[in-house]
């Protein structure tokens, strides 16, 4: 995605998910990606986005029975609007 540039990852999740996020960090470290030079976990968006050049926003929420994709998007989109 960024060629041969070193990458510092800032991972953001809610406070209740920080233990799981630490697991993600361990998996990334185990993979030993040569261009990943630093990985930090955050539960505060302002701090996570401080001094970054690029942001890739990925959100997920499971659909419940009878939920349409449009229903899911209506619930997930406000996450990105802050």
C-alpha positions in Angstrom: 0.0 0.0 0.0 2.8 2.4 0.8 5.6 0.8 -1.1 8.9 0.3 0.8 8.2 2.9 3.5 8.4 2.0 7.1 4.9 2.0 8.8 3.9 2.9 12.3 0.5 1.6 13.2 -1.9 3.4 15.5 -4.8 1.0 16.4 -7.9 2.4 17.9 -10.7 0.5 19.7 -13.1 1.1 22.5 -11.8 0.7 26.1 -13.6 -2.6 26.6 -11.8 -4.1 23.7 -8.2 -3.1 24.6 -7.3 -6.7 25.8 -8.4 -8.1 22.4 -6.5 -5.3 20.7 -3.3 -6.3 22.5 -3.9 -9.8 21.0 -4.0 -8.2 17.5 -0.8 -6.4 18.3 0.9 -9.7 19.3 -0.3 -11.4 16.1 1.1 -8.5 14.0 4.4 -8.7 15.9 4.6 -12.4 15.4 4.1 -12.0 11.7 7.3 -9.9 11.7 6.3 -7.6 8.9 9.7 -5.9 8.0 8.2 -2.5 7.3 6.1 -2.3 10.5 8.4 -0.4 12.8 5.9 0.5 15.6 2.5 -0.5 16.8 0.5 1.5 19.4 -3.0 0.8 20.8 -5.4 3.6 21.7 -8.9 4.0 23.1 -9.0 7.7 22.4 -9.5 8.9 18.8 -7.9 12.3 19.2 -4.7 10.6 20.5 -4.8 7.9 17.9 -5.1 10.3 15.0 -2.4 12.7 16.3 0.5 13.2 13.9 -0.7 10.6 11.4 -0.3 10.9 7.6 -2.9 8.3 6.5 -5.9 6.7 8.1 -7.5 3.4 7.1 -10.9 3.1 8.9 -12.3 -0.3 9.3 -15.4 -1.0 11.4 -17.5 -4.0 11.9 -20.7 -5.0 13.7 -22.5 -8.3 13.2 -25.9 -8.3 11.5 -28.7 -9.5 13.6 -31.6 -11.6 12.3 -33.7 -9.7 9.8 -31.2 -6.9 9.5 -30.6 -5.5 6.0 -27.2 -4.2 5.0 -28.6 -0.6 4.9 -29.7 -1.1 8.6 -26.2 -2.0 9.5 -24.7 0.9 7.6 -27.0 3.3 9.5 -25.6 2.0 12.8 -21.9 1.9 11.8 -21.6 5.2 9.8 -22.0 7.4 12.9 -18.7 5.9 14.3 -16.8 7.7 11.6 -18.6 11.0 12.0 -17.5 11.2 15.7 
